């Protein structure tokens, strides 16, 4: 897993930060970049005939993708909760105050 303080590396045509940067979206982006790297290493290991290393990096890539899916699910849940808050306040009837 990539350290939290590591900056997302940017390449031409790739955004350096996710839109509406929340911690969960930043983590998902980092995990997807780690998965991309591990998948490339696995691919290269296959070309070199190093099947055991390819297997290890393919598994590591899969774990990073699973972590990204978890982070994205958390971001979606958070976004749904934030969207529901204004509606809950708008729909709540005014309660008479007891004296």
N, C-alpha and C positions, 0 to 999 in steps of 0.2 A: 504494500500500500504506500502511496506517496505521502510524504509529510504534509500536514495542513498548511505550513507556511510556504510551501513551494508554489511559485507562481506558475500559472498556466502558460505554457510556451505558445507563442503565436507564430503562425506561418502566414505567408501571403494568402489572402482570401479566407482565412479562418479567424473567427472572432476570438479575441483574447479573454473575454469574460462573457459568461452567459447573460442574456437579458434578465433584468430584474434580479440581480445577483443576490440570492439567498444562500446561506451556508449549505443547504441541501443541494441546490443546483451547482454550486461550486464543487462540492464533493463528487457529484455525479459526473461532472466534466473531467475532474482529475482521474476518476476511476476509468472513464472511457478512454482517456489518453493512455493510461497504464495498460489497458486491455489492448489498445491498438499496438503499442510497443511490443508487448509480449506475443501477440499474434504474429507480428513481423519477425521477431526472433525465432519463433517456432517454425515459420515458413523457411527462414534461412537455414535453420538446423536441419530441416528435411532435405534441403538442397545439398547440404554438406554430408548427409548420411548419418547425422547424429540424432537418431530416433529417440533415444532416452531423453536427451535435452529438449527435443521438440515436444515430446509428451509433457514434460514438466512445464514448459512455457505455455503450451496450449491450455493446460489445467489452470495455470495462474491467470491467463487471459479470461478464462471462463469465470473464475472467482471475482475478478475485477468487474466484469459485466454484471454479475449477480449483485455486487455491491452498488453499482450504478443504478440498477433497477430498484433496489431498496431505497436509495437516496431520492430517486425520482418519485417513488410512491409517497415518500414523506413530504416532498415538495408539493405534490398534488393535494395531499390531505391538508397541508397547511394553507394552500391557496383556497381550497373549498371552505375551510373554516373562516378564513378572512372574508371571503365573499358572502358567507352566511351571516356574519356579524351585523353588517349594516341592514340587512333585511330583517333580522330578528328585532333590532331596535325600532325599525320603521313599522313593523307589524304589531308590536306590543301596544295594547291599549293603555291609555293613561289611567293610572290607578289613583283613586281619590285618596287624599292624605287624611289619616286619622288624626283628630285633634285631642 
